[in-house]
Amino acid sequence: MRGTIPPDLVLRFLLSEVPQAAPLEPELRGILARQADTASRPLALVSMLLCLWSASALGAALRRGLRAVAAPERSASFVRERLDGIGATLGALGLALIWFTVGGIVSGIALA
């Protein structure tokens, strides 16, 4: 947040959209400053890694479910399931990024 949008700009936008928040300006300024500081620290990286690990649980559950249907006699280790889940999560994120990129390009061409 610190490198892309200054907290003062965010605060001005918020106050222009929600004028009733004007009495909370000092508190909002402090919250935005703390968030900007946090976003530039290693804590942000750790948070992203934990988020990826948590999201990989969905991929692991899907693989376990498919394995239970397709090959119930096979078992996999916890580490292998999580690695497969992380791969599925990264694959889904990559596909979503490609989908939105191509959709934006096609929309831009259609509008032009």
MARKE-738319 format. One record per residue (C-alpha): residue number from 1; x, y negated, z negated; residue in one letter. Coordinates in nm, 2 decimals, decimal comma, always signed. Layout:
{NUM; {X; Y; Z}; 'A'}
...
This chain:
{1; {+0,00; +0,00; +0,00}; 'M'}
{2; {+0,28; -0,24; -0,08}; 'R'}
{3; {+0,44; -0,21; +0,27}; 'G'}
{4; {+0,12; -0,22; +0,47}; 'T'}
{5; {-0,14; -0,45; +0,31}; 'I'}
{6; {-0,05; -0,71; +0,04}; 'P'}
{7; {-0,27; -0,67; -0,27}; 'P'}
{8; {-0,37; -1,04; -0,25}; 'D'}
{9; {-0,52; -0,98; +0,10}; 'L'}
{10; {-0,72; -0,68; -0,03}; 'V'}
{11; {-0,84; -0,89; -0,33}; 'L'}
{12; {-0,95; -1,17; -0,10}; 'R'}
{13; {-1,14; -0,93; +0,13}; 'F'}
{14; {-1,31; -0,77; -0,17}; 'L'}
{15; {-1,41; -1,10; -0,32}; 'L'}
{16; {-1,54; -1,22; +0,02}; 'S'}
{17; {-1,75; -0,91; +0,06}; 'E'}
{18; {-1,86; -0,88; -0,31}; 'V'}
{19; {-1,87; -1,23; -0,45}; 'P'}
{20; {-2,02; -1,10; -0,78}; 'Q'}
{21; {-1,68; -0,95; -0,85}; 'A'}
{22; {-1,52; -1,29; -0,90}; 'A'}
{23; {-1,52; -1,27; -1,28}; 'P'}
{24; {-1,32; -0,95; -1,26}; 'L'}
{25; {-1,05; -1,10; -1,04}; 'E'}
{26; {-0,77; -1,08; -1,31}; 'P'}
{27; {-0,84; -0,72; -1,38}; 'E'}
{28; {-0,87; -0,63; -1,01}; 'L'}
{29; {-0,54; -0,81; -0,94}; 'R'}
{30; {-0,37; -0,60; -1,21}; 'G'}
{31; {-0,52; -0,27; -1,08}; 'I'}
{32; {-0,41; -0,35; -0,73}; 'L'}
{33; {-0,06; -0,44; -0,84}; 'A'}
{34; {-0,03; -0,11; -1,04}; 'R'}
{35; {-0,16; +0,09; -0,75}; 'Q'}
{36; {+0,09; -0,08; -0,51}; 'A'}
{37; {+0,37; +0,00; -0,75}; 'D'}
{38; {+0,26; +0,36; -0,80}; 'T'}
{39; {+0,23; +0,41; -0,42}; 'A'}
{40; {+0,59; +0,32; -0,37}; 'S'}
{41; {+0,73; +0,56; -0,63}; 'R'}
{42; {+0,82; +0,93; -0,62}; 'P'}
{43; {+0,49; +0,99; -0,80}; 'L'}
{44; {+0,31; +0,94; -0,47}; 'A'}
{45; {+0,52; +1,21; -0,31}; 'L'}
{46; {+0,44; +1,45; -0,60}; 'V'}
{47; {+0,07; +1,37; -0,57}; 'S'}
{48; {+0,08; +1,44; -0,20}; 'M'}
{49; {+0,25; +1,78; -0,26}; 'L'}
{50; {+0,00; +1,87; -0,53}; 'L'}
{51; {-0,28; +1,77; -0,30}; 'C'}
{52; {-0,14; +2,00; -0,03}; 'L'}
{53; {-0,10; +2,28; -0,28}; 'W'}
{54; {-0,46; +2,24; -0,39}; 'S'}
{55; {-0,59; +2,22; -0,04}; 'A'}
{56; {-0,40; +2,54; +0,05}; 'S'}
{57; {-0,63; +2,73; -0,19}; 'A'}
{58; {-0,91; +2,69; +0,07}; 'L'}
{59; {-0,69; +2,84; +0,34}; 'G'}
{60; {-0,58; +3,12; +0,11}; 'A'}
{61; {-0,95; +3,20; +0,01}; 'A'}
{62; {-1,04; +3,21; +0,38}; 'L'}
{63; {-0,76; +3,45; +0,46}; 'R'}
{64; {-0,85; +3,67; +0,16}; 'R'}
{65; {-1,21; +3,68; +0,28}; 'G'}
{66; {-1,12; +3,77; +0,63}; 'L'}
{67; {-0,88; +4,03; +0,51}; 'R'}
{68; {-1,15; +4,18; +0,29}; 'A'}
{69; {-1,37; +4,22; +0,59}; 'V'}
{70; {-1,11; +4,32; +0,85}; 'A'}
{71; {-0,86; +4,52; +0,66}; 'A'}
{72; {-0,97; +4,59; +0,30}; 'P'}
{73; {-0,70; +4,84; +0,24}; 'E'}
{74; {-0,42; +4,58; +0,29}; 'R'}
{75; {-0,31; +4,36; +0,01}; 'S'}
{76; {-0,09; +4,06; +0,01}; 'A'}
{77; {+0,12; +3,89; -0,25}; 'S'}
{78; {+0,02; +3,56; -0,42}; 'F'}
{79; {+0,31; +3,38; -0,26}; 'V'}
{80; {+0,23; +3,51; +0,09}; 'R'}
{81; {-0,14; +3,41; +0,04}; 'E'}
{82; {-0,04; +3,06; -0,06}; 'R'}
{83; {+0,21; +3,02; +0,22}; 'L'}
{84; {-0,06; +3,13; +0,46}; 'D'}
{85; {-0,30; +2,88; +0,30}; 'G'}
{86; {-0,04; +2,60; +0,33}; 'I'}
{87; {+0,01; +2,69; +0,70}; 'G'}
{88; {-0,37; +2,69; +0,76}; 'A'}
{89; {-0,40; +2,35; +0,58}; 'T'}
{90; {-0,12; +2,19; +0,78}; 'L'}
{91; {-0,26; +2,34; +1,10}; 'G'}
{92; {-0,61; +2,20; +1,02}; 'A'}
{93; {-0,46; +1,86; +0,95}; 'L'}
{94; {-0,26; +1,87; +1,27}; 'G'}
{95; {-0,57; +1,97; +1,47}; 'L'}
{96; {-0,77; +1,69; +1,31}; 'A'}
{97; {-0,50; +1,44; +1,39}; 'L'}
{98; {-0,49; +1,55; +1,75}; 'I'}
{99; {-0,87; +1,55; +1,77}; 'W'}
{100; {-0,90; +1,19; +1,64}; 'F'}
{101; {-0,61; +1,07; +1,86}; 'T'}
{102; {-0,75; +1,22; +2,18}; 'V'}
{103; {-1,10; +1,10; +2,08}; 'G'}
{104; {-0,96; +0,74; +2,03}; 'G'}
{105; {-0,79; +0,75; +2,36}; 'I'}
{106; {-1,09; +0,88; +2,55}; 'V'}
{107; {-1,32; +0,63; +2,37}; 'S'}
{108; {-1,07; +0,35; +2,47}; 'G'}
{109; {-1,07; +0,46; +2,83}; 'I'}
{110; {-1,45; +0,49; +2,84}; 'A'}
{111; {-1,49; +0,14; +2,70}; 'L'}
{112; {-1,23; +0,00; +2,95}; 'A'}
